[in-house]
Amino acid sequence: MAADKKYDLLIKGGHVIDPKNGVNGKSDVAVANGKIAGVASRIDPAEAAKVIDVPGLYVTPGLVDIHAHVYHTKEPGGLSIVADHHMFRSGVTAVADTGTSGANHFLHFKNTVIDKSRVRIFAFVNVVKSGMIGPFEHDIREMDAELAAATVLAYPDVCVGIKTAHYWTSEPFDELHPPWLSVDRAIEASEICGKPVMVDFFPRPERTYPELLRKMRPGDIHTHVFAQQFPVLDEKKKPQKFLFDAAERGIVFDLGHGSASFWYRNAIRCFENGFYPHSISTDLHIGNINGPVFSMLTTMSKMLAIGMELEDVIRKSTVAPAEEIGHPEIGSLSPGSDADIAVLRCGTGRFGFWDCARTKMVGTSRLTCAMTVRNGEIVYDEDGHHLPHWAETDEAR
């Protein structure tokens, strides 16, 4: 910071949406020493070393995606993207990898990805010690609750919970493959380490969806809530009462779009009848980054198209997921918090958005990223907001 300046950076003239602090209107955001220094209707630009004017743009906390796969150094079973290559361009500054790593590989994940990433990366540790993806996910010997919990307890600042997924063999469940074993072991691990379970689940006759929700505890996260396989709608195409009961009990419903887990035919009918996800996430990986997911902002734009208000979309992409993973220090523009900021455009027009059923709907708004700030540093700036015009420096160069 310049010695005579109070702030390193001032983002001026944008429409700030910070749901945690109840801000929704034109404001300036000041940054000093990598932290949010203030949010106010007017902050004197003379006090800032760099001023970026963003009239007509939205300024929000850095987005938080709590379901993605970013353990790109894992072999075999590689499905992950490189977080730094994809997240900042969508305004995402924090992401949780959901179970790509189990206990066997967590240190490798931490050493080769988490510790080297500019994006803030958290992890749900898979109860299957070899993680994802492979036949070992159906091997009951791999489901080690104590080892998963010990990993979380060893790295509590990075590990945010336990993940269970992909235990749905085509063979009938039997005494060697109990239908609830993966979920039960994940809950056992969660009770040891004191952090929530995120459940990815496929119903079978031996294990029904309502029974799963009864097993889950307040704070546990059910992802992929609008997937085809879940009977979220009753015979009248209305959301099932047990969904509202589970939400009232404290079960968290997360979007978790993914390659096969977001269907308009479920989501729209739920939205129309008052049942919404608590958080928005992508399940982004190499199999869906070119469609149907594309990005966090495309997923958020789908929520706008369905009818969710912009402030609620931002809430469910910032403060809500941050609290769900036990990190309330992120997801807001609170003074003193890390200066993780997204500057977004909200274009108007006619935009098509498609789902996992390969059906589409048309919306009138699309969110895109103009600039991303991480820890006070501009890490993405598509429009060059922070740069001078070439003619202003032509003679000097």
N, C-alpha and C positions, 0 to 999 in steps of 0.2 A: 504494500500500500504506500502511495506517495505520502511523505511525511506531513504534508499540509492538508491531507484529505481525510475525512471521517470514514468514508466508505470506499471499498474497492470497486464496487459495481452497483449501478442503480438501473433497475428495469422500470421504465417510466411510461405511464399513460395507458397501460393495459387494463383489461377487465379481470380483476383478481377473483378467483373462486377458491376459497380455503374453507371447506366445510367444518373442519375441527374448530376453527376460530370464528365461525359465523360471518365470514367476509364474502360478499358477493356484489362487487361493483368496481368502479374505476378506482384504482389505487396504484401507488408506487411501491416497489419492493427494493430494499437496500440490503447489500451484502458486505460483510467485513470479516476478514480472516477466516473465510470458508463457512461462515455462519450467517443465518438470517439476522440482520441487525435492526430491521424495522419494516412494518407495513403501514402506510398511512395515505390519506387522500392526496397529500402533496409532500414530497421530500425535496429539499433544495438541491438541484443538480450541481451547484457549485461545490457541494461537499463530497462529490464522488469523483474518483479517478477516471472511471469510464461510465458513460451514460448511454443506455440503449433505449430508444423510443420504440414502443410497440403498440401504437394506437390501432384499435380494431382487432387486436389479438387477445386471447385469454391466457392468463398467467395462473398456473396451478402448482401445487406441490408436485415434486417428481412422482411419477406414477409407480405403483407397486403391483407387480404381477406375481401372485402367490402360487401359480401352477404353470411351470414351464420345465424344459429339460435342457440343461446347459453344461452337463458334464461331458464336454466334447472330446476329452482325452481318453474316455473309457473304451476299452476293447476287450472282448467282443460286445456285441449288442449296442453299437453306436447309433443313437437316434438324436443326439443333442446338437443344438446350434451353438455358435460362439456368442456369448452374451454381448460382448463389446461390439460385435459387428452388427447387431440387430436391435438391441434394446434402446440405445440412446436416440436413434432415429424415429422412435415411437414415443419419446418422452418418458420412457421407463428408466428409473434410476436404481430400483431395487427389485430383485426377483428371487423367488424361492424355487429351487430345484426339488421336484416332488418324487423322490424315491428312485432316481436313476442309480444312486449309490446305496448299497447296503453297508454294513459294518466292515466287510472285507476290503472294500475299496475306498472308504471315506477319506482316509489320510491321503491317498493318491489324488482324490478329487480336490481336497483342500489345498494340497501342495502345488498341484499343476493348474488348477482353475481358480478356485475361490481366492487364494492369496495373491494371484496375479491379475485379477480382473479389476477394471475400473468401475464397472457396474457392481453395486453391492449385492452379494449373493448369499442367500440363506439356504438351508437344506432341511427337508423332511427325510429322515433316514429310513430306508426300506426295512421292514421286519424280516424280509428275505435277505440273508447276509450277502448274497451275490448280486443283489439289486435287480435291475431290469436290463435287457429283455432276454428270456431264454426258458428252456424247459425246467430249469431249476426253480422257477417261480411256483411250480406245482409240487415241489419236493418238500415234504413236511420236515425233513431234517434240516432244511435251509432256514426254517422259520424260528429264529433264535431271539426270543423276547429280551432276555437278559443282556445279550451282546449288543442288540440295537439300542437298548436303554443306556448301557454303559457308554456307548459312543456319544449319545446326546449329552449325557452328564459330563463327559470329558471336554466337550466343546459347546457349552451352553449359549455362548454369544452368537454362534453360527447356526447351530442345529435348533430348529423351531418345532419339531414334532416327529411323529412316526407315520410312515406311509404303508398302506396295504393296497395291493392291486394285482390284477391278472391271475387270480386263483379261481379258474372256472374251466377245469378240464372238460373235454367232450365225453369222457367216461363218467359213469354214475359215481356219485360220492359213496363211500363205504367206510368201514371202520378204519381203513388205512388212509383214507382221504376224507376226514370229517368236514362237512360242508362249511362250518363256521371257523375252521382252525385258523386261517390267516387273520380274520378279523379278531378272533379271541386273543391270539398271540400279540397282535398290534395293541389291543387294549391293555393287555398285561404289561407290555413294554411302556406304554404311556403312563400307566399307574406307577411304575418304578421311577420314571424320569420326570413326571409331573408336567408333561407337555402334551398337546392334543394329538389325536389321530386324524389323518386325512384318509378317507375311504374312497377308493375306486372299486366299483362293485358291479357284478352282473347277476341278476336274479336267476334262480333255478327253482324248480318245484320244491327242492329240499331246503331252500333258504329264500324266504320272501322279502320283498322290499320293506313292508311295514315292520317285520321282525328286525331287519337291520337297524332301522331308525330307533326301535326300542332298545337295542343294544348300545347305541351311541349315547354319549354323555354330554352335558352342556359344555360347549367350547369345541367339541369334535366337529370336523369339517367334512361334509358330504359334497364331493366335487362331481362334475358332469350331471348336474341335477336335471337338465332338460334333454338328456339322451333318450334315444328311441326306446331303450329297453326298460325304462322306469315307468310304471303305471301311475304317473302323476295325475292323470285325468280319470274322473269317474265316468259312468255310462252316459252322463249328460254333458261330457266334455268340459267339466269344471274341475278345478284342482281338488284333489282328495283332501278330506278333512284332516287325515293324519299328517299331512304336510304342515298345516297351520299348527297342529298340536305339537309337532316336533320343534318347529321354530319357536313356539311359545316356551318350550322346555329348555331352549338354549342351543339346539342343534344349528350349526351354521351351514347354509346352503350356498355353495360356490359354483359359479358358471362353468368353468373348465371346458371351454369350447371344444378343442381337439379336432381330430380328423373324423370322428364318428359320434360326437357327444353333444351336439347342439342342433336341435330340430325346431324349426319355427312352429310346427304343428303342436308341439308341447308348450314352448315358451310363450307364444302369443296368447294362447288360451289361458295360461296361468296369469300373465300380465293383465289381461282383460278382466280377470276375476280376483285381483288383489294379492296374488302370490308372486313375490319377486326374489331373486337371489340376493344374498347379503353382500356378496362381493363378485367382482368381474375379473376373470382370469382367462388365459388363452390356451393352456396346455400346448404351447408352441414347441415344435420340434421339426426336424428336417422333412417329415412326411406331410406337413400341412402349411409350411411357411409360404408356399406358392399357391395356397388355397386348400381348404376354405377359410383358414384363420387369417393368414397374411400378417397380422400385427395386433398389438394391444389396441391401437387406435381404431382399426377396422372393427374389432370386436365391440369396442365402446360405441362406434357409429351405428352398429346394428341395434344396440339398446336404444339409441335415439330414434331409430327408424320404427321400432316397436312402440315407442311412446314414452320412454323414461325421460324425465326432465334432465337437462344438462347438469345441474348442480348435483342431482342424485347419482348420475353417471360418474361424476368426479369423486363424490363421496365413496362410492363402491369400488373405486380404483385407486384410492389413496388412504384415507384414515381408516376405513373399515377393514381392508385386508391387513394393514399395518397392525391394528389391534388384534386381529384374529391370530396372527403369528407371534403375538407377545412383544411387539416392538413399537409401542406408541410414540417413541421418539422420532419416528419417520412418518411420512404421509401428511405433513402439515407445513405451514410457513410460520410456525411459532418462533418468536425471537429467541435466539440461542440455539436453535436446532440447526443441523447441517443444512447448508444452502443447496438443496436438491430441488430444482425448479424445472417445470415444463412450460414452454410458451407454445400455445396451440392456435392453429387456424380452425375456424368452423365455417367451411364453405357451404354455400347454399346452391341448390340446383336439383337435378334429378340423378340419383345414384342408385345403382343396383348392388345388393348384398346377398350372397348366397350362403346356404347352410350345409350341414353334413348330409342332408337328404338330396343334395344337388337341386334344391328349389331356391327361388330368390324372392325378395321383396324389394320394393323401391322406396327409398327415403329421400328426404329433402335436405339433409345435413350430412356432411362428412368431416370428421376431425382429422387433421394432419398436423405434423410437428414442424414448427418453425425453428425452435431452438431448445436445447437442453443444457442445464447447468448441473454439475455434480460437484458437491463440496466447494461451491463458489467458483468453479472453473467451467468455462464454456466448452462443452465437449461435442456439441453438434449445433450447427448454425447454417441451415440450408440456404437462407437468403443473405447471409453475410451481414447480419445486423450489426455485428461488433467491429466491422471493418470500414475504413474510409473509402470514399469514392476514388477511383483510379486517378481522376484528374487532379484531385487534391494533393496527390503525392508524386505526380509525374515529373516535376522539375527536380524534386529531391532525389529521385532515383535515376 
